[in-house]
Amino acid sequence: MSITDSSVEVVLRRRARRSKCPCGYTTAASYDQAPRRWRHLDFGRHKVWLVYSIHRIECPTCGVRTEDVPWARPRARHTRDFEDTVLWLVTRTDRTSVSTLMRCAWRTVTSIVTRAVDALIDSRRLDRLYRIGVDEICYRHPHKYLTIVGDHDTGKVVYIAEGRGRESFSEFFEQQSARERGAVQVVSMDGSPAFRAAAEHHVPRARQCMDPFHVMQWVNRALDRVFSDAASVRRTLTMQAPQWRKARTALRLGKNRLTKTHKSLLRTVINADTEVGTAWRLKEQFRDLYRKVAPSNAVRYLRRWIEEARSCGIIAFVQLARMIEKKAEAICAAIELGISNALIEGINSKIRLINARGYGHHSAESLKAMIYLNLGGIEVKLPTQT
Ligand SMILES: [Zn+2]
């Protein structure tokens, strides 16, 4: 062991006579050997390095390979404990904190995450998928997209492809065997014709439906428009920016989730502008379609809602009614099939969080790894947790 002001080097010597290939094969023969260092968890202010003369062996199956060591993953330059700590941290805190605390470059964090995801993700995750949802996210403006496929039954992300076209979604189906494709019964999505075409081609017998998350987004956007027109066009409302943002949040929130402050703000807005009042009521009635209406009654309820929205005299809602009418069948199919907005909403909010923590916006590759790590069902434990 050698200690300097800033580092500790621990030299390891082998006891075992045989070297192990990552595949499990062991041999006493050595092809060659060379010293290697692994960064380990810090000891106070000191960076700790494990130093070991690593052997290469000739495996009958794998060829010439570096031997397996118990303290690190194959090809890693950091110990397993160091890597696991990094993985645990990146799912909980921002990028700058991780690289400051661990004293390593951001590049290093990315490569640890990417390699761990390759090693830890469930390779049978495309098996046993019955009800899937697909969505696109823009990860860098203006035109960089990822297509994300999730499992409604587990809430996990099972596949991520670059782009958002028909090919991107097809790529997922092409990874599945014919038997696995045959098991898919439901595909939920936004209104994208590209996704629809891919699903029609690869799983023609699966039922397609509209994701409640996206439909509610349409409704809320129409409501937003009516609200902002109250200030800029009809001039019935004057509000300071912070108040304005609070009111918009209150309008968007479900009636059952409003606080006292929200409620009084909402009353003020609705009293000042009757169109906002009507729009808000229509939004709440639409929400009830997913929350309160019995599936057997959904078609009738939706038809009545469309009629009412069409005749309410508010342009944003007349247009919305038209959009919803076109998709009415797929909207009701989601209700009948019990598709909630939980999966896609979960994916969207988690990805917003990943971006906010500074892990987004870089390469598609590193963002994909972060999404899998956070949403792909990978269990990350600190070295001290058992
Ligand atoms: Zn081998």
Boltz pocket constraint, residues with backbone or C-beta under 6 A from the ligand:
constraints:
  - pocket:
      binder: B
      contacts: [[A, 21], [A, 22], [A, 23], [A, 24], [A, 25], [A, 59], [A, 60], [A, 61], [A, 62], [A, 63], [A, 65]]
      max_distance: 6.0
